[in-house]
Amino acid sequence: MLQLSLFDPNPTSSRPSTQGVADVIYADSSAILARPTGRLADLDFVINPYQGCTFACTYCYAAFFVPEEEQRERWGQWVRVKTNAIAKLRNSRQNLHGRTVLMSSATDPYQPIEARLELTRSLLPILEHRGARLAVLTRSPLVTRDIDLFKTFEHFNVTMSITTDSDEIRKRFEPQCASIDRRFDALRQLSDAGLRTRINVSPLLPLHDARAFAERILETGVSRVHINTFHEASGPFASGTRQPALGIARELGWTESRRQLVLEELRGHLNRGGRRLTA
């Protein structure tokens, strides 16, 4: 479990200052639980143990929520650890019993630094003790490390982001992320453990074979598949697909019309036989 000394107010030598080529920043946060808005408004709370993410996905909308321009420009090259997250959650007066909590909405709770710090893992027993209904969203196979804790929740589901069937494409848009095979393997481990699983294909990236991709998804036994395409920001304070991803998409001929055609094809394969999996 977590070395609590890592989160003492005073820095110690045990705090890693880098993760790969990215900077690791340690700072308290004003809150750990937040009320979601927009597309997540049907949830009760979101919890983000970290700010920023070293997976550095070229399309990530979360960069739009960072107030500092320099950090938006350096998205993927830094992560801020919320050093008081454990205390904030323990001391929160919010009633979490029966409430749905998403972990996470603007970071990946299982990004590489989590393997060293175990901050996300340390929050799980608190959420379970307080009766939360937990939903985890990640693209990291590290999530399987915490199967033992997930199984203690009365209500739990985990969503794995898998946005393409091609590691060649994945490396263009998500160069720091785990391979497609490793993510599918993680889903199988979670499912074999009796946990409810879902897949997030958002944003939908170019596919080599939509039918084969759908077959692979169906074989996992997931209960739901969420699919979405690129979304351009509508204003200076709105989130959307970042420019690096839009540039790669133009280079590959991944136009909006092409995205919509593949989207409908994939949905058709997933929903065949009257079974509806897609959002």
N, C-alpha and C positions, 0 to 999 in steps of 0.2 A: 504493500500500500504506500501511499504518499509519504514522502519525507516532509513533515510539516515545517521543518526548519527552512526548507526552500522558500517558504512564504512568510518568514519573519520580516518585520519592517526593515531591518538592516540587512544589506546584501551579504551573502556569504560566498566562500570559494566554491561551494557545491552548486551554485546557480550557473547553469550553462549560459554563456553570453551570445552564443551563435548556434544555429541549427543548419548545418550545411553552409551555404553561402549567405544565409539570412541572419539578420540581427534579432536577438531575443531581448525584449524590453520587459521590465517588471514594474507594475504600477497598480495601485488600488483603483477600484471602480466604485462609482457612486451607487450602483445597484447591480444585482445579478439576475433578478427576475424582471421581465418586462412584459407589458401587455402588447400583443401583436396587433398589427393593423393591415390593411390592404388584403391581399390574397390569403393571409394567415389569420384573419380576424375570427375565424371559427374556432381557433385554439384559445386556450385560457392564458397560457404564459409561454414565453420563450426564454431559454437560458443559453448564454454564450460564454463559456469559460475563458475564451481567448478573443482578442480582437486582431484582425488580420489573419492571413493564412499563407503558409509557405508552399502550398500546392501550386500556387501561381497560375491558376487556370486563366487563359487569355480572355475569357468571356465573363468572368465573375462580376456580378452586379454589386456585390458587397463593397467594392471599392468606392462606389458612389456615396456611401454612408460615412466615409472618413472625412472629417472636417479639414484636415491639413492637406494642402495641395501636394506638398512634397511626398507625403505618405501615399496619396493616391497614385502619384507617378511611380513610386517604388513598390507598388502592390506586388506581393509575393516575395519581397526581399526583407520582410520584417514580420514579427508577430509579437503582440503585447499579451503578457500573462497577467490575468487579473488576480493579483496576489491575495486579495481579501475575499475571494469568491466563496471559500468554504465557510468563513465566519458570517458573511452576508447571508448565505442560504440558511445556515443554522439559526440565525437571529431574525430571519424574516417573519413578519407577522401575517403574511398571506396564508389563507387557508388553501392548501394544496390537495386536500382529500377529495378524490374523484375528479380532480381537475387535470386537463390534458396539458402537459408540458413538452414543448419541442426543444430538443437539443441536437442541432442548433440552427439558427436562421441566418447568421451573417459570418460564420466561421465554420471550420470543420473541427468537431470536438476530438477527432482521432487523427489529426495531422501529426507529422513526425515528432514534434516536441512532446506530445502526450506520452510517447513511449518512455521518455526520460522522467517526466514530471508526475504523471499519473494524477493530474488535477481532475480531469473528467471522471476517472474511476473513483476518486474520493468524494465526488458529489453524489454518486449513484445511491449509496446507502442512506443518505439524508433524504433524498427524494422518495425512496421506497418507504422509509420509516414514516414519512408524512403522507403516505397514501396517494402519491401522484400517479396518474396514468402517463407513462413515458413513451414518447416517440423520438427515435434517434434517426438523424439524417447524416449520412457520411458517404465518402467514396473510398474509404480506407479499410483494407483487410485487418488492420489493428483492432477493429471493433470486435473481432472474435475473442480477443483476450478477456473480455468482460462478460462472456456468456454466463459464467457462474452468478454474477450479480444480476444480470437481466432476468434470470429465471426466478428471482425472488419477488419480482413485481407481479401483482395480480393482473394488471393490464399493461402490455408492452408490445411495441412493434418497432422494427428497424427497416429503414429504407436505404438501399444502396444505389448511389448514382452511377449509372453505366450509360454513357452518352453515344457510343458508337460500337460497331463490331470489329473495328480495325485498329490495331495498335499503331499502324502507320499514321492514321488520322489522329489517334489519341496523342501521339507524340507531338503533333503540330499544335494542338489546342491545349493539351494538358501534360506538358513535358515532365512535370515533377510527380505525376500521379502513378499509382500502381497499374499494372497491366490489366487488360480485360479479363484474362484467365484468372488472375488472382482475385479479382472482385467476384467473379462467378463462384470460385471455390469458397470464398468467405460466405456467400449467400447459402451455399449448400451446408456448410457447417452450422450456420445459424438455424436453418430449417431443420436439419437433423437433430438439433438440440430442442426441437419443439417450439421454437419461437416464430412468431408471425412476421413475415417478411414482405417487403414491397420493393419495387424498382422505380427509380427516377431517371427518365430519359429526357433530361432538360439541362441545356438545350440539346435538341436532336442534331447530331453532327452527321456528316456523310456516312452512308452505309454501303458496304460491298454487296450485301445480300439481305434484304429486309425480311424475306421469308425465313431464312436460316436463323437470323437474329431473333425473330419472334419465336421460333421453335426452341431456341436455347433459353429464352426467357420463360416460356411455358414449362420447360422441364424443371425449373427451379421450384415450382409450386407456389410462387408469390401470389398474394391475394389481390394485389392492385398494381397497376403500372401507370405512372403519371408521365405524360409526354408533352413537351412544349418546344417551340422554336425560338429563334432569336427575337429579341425585343429591343428596339431602339428607344433610347430615353426621349421623353416628350418635352423635357425642359431642363434647365440647369441644375435643378435639385431633385430630379427624378432619376430612378435607377433604370438600367437597361444593359444590353450586351455591350461590352467594352470594345473600343476601336481595334485593338490588336486582333481580336477574333473576327471582327467584320472584315478586316483586311485579308486575313487568311481565307475566309469564306469567298471573297471576291476572286482571289487567286485560284481557288479550286472550282470556281463556277457554282458554288453552293448558294444559289439565288433564292429569294423568297418563294418564287413559283416552284422551284425544284424542291425546296424544303416542304412545301405544302403537299406536293405529290407523294413524296416519300412518307410523310406523316400519315396521310390517309391510307397508303398501302400497308404501313406497319400496323395501324389501328385495325385494319381489316383482318390481317392475319391473327392478331391477338384476340379479336372478338368473334372469331368464327365459331360456328356451332351454337350460337345464342349465348355464349359465355362472354360477359362484358368485364374486361379488366381495366380498360383505359379510362383516364379522366377526360 
